[in-house]
């Protein structure tokens, strides 16, 4: 088996040849067809997240070990199954849901693995999709996406379910509400492809790059999508003008101090701000504003198994507009991580063995 491993944080991934694993118990072995490269992999590559104020959350301290095979958006063909693996057959193409919990807590019993405090995520704590084979621990984490191009389909495992899970948290909305999406990167654009049809209302997309905003308009071409370049003037004022006083909800796919402040300032009284992005930093908040503005602030971490299945069904029904996807050889994954880090990629990049 060939894999591309992080052997030293922040350094080029190393190509490694090893024995192809054999599935045991309920495990399923898949031959990788494609794997999306996610911006969160940049943070994993560097070993953690900037918490602001000089604080850093180390994933190594939380159980991530080196060498590590990243890649949490894999799709593959089933090539072998363990003796206890039921409901899946050799030759089937399946998306792997990567947000796997410990399997022994109440949240995992509810299939809310993403709320487990001892997650065993594929591509973080288990070997991931930057390899020509990947092991799934159980068939229940394999999602049927028949009829969806696997090159785009693999991105649903993170970008898709992350955007969908966050957009669901904006509900319920008032009839006159509009929703703001901050950030037209890979996950944000995925949200643009999901939001108008799913929420059935106008969407406003905010970014600092005209090219990404143009792509957002193209991605939402069949729906009402407005765009605002926040570097060109007051984005909050523009949002208030478009919404008649403030957005019903803001979903922040960047997660920086500036975007958080923009999002909180842009919502109407009684509105919701949902933080998704992991850019890093910290914000200060005047506590009386929480009750006085009757606003809701919450985070959204990926999505659960039910949401993954719901999203797959929406995509199969043609209700999700695919964002632009580039395909590259897996050997170019380090280059791709560097370009993601510098903001030089519009849409998503998928690597193939």
Helices and strands as residue ranges (DSSP letters): E 2-6, E 14-17, E 28-37, H 40-45, E 48-52, E 55-58, E 68-69, E 74-81, E 93-96, H 106-109, G 113-115, E 133-136, G 139-141, E 142-143, H 150-153, G 154-157, H 159-168, E 179-182, H 186-195, I 196-200, E 203-207, H 210-219, E 225-229, H 235-243, E 247-252, H 257-266, E 267-275, H 288-292, E 296-299, H 305-316, E 325-329, G 330-332, H 333-341, E 348-352
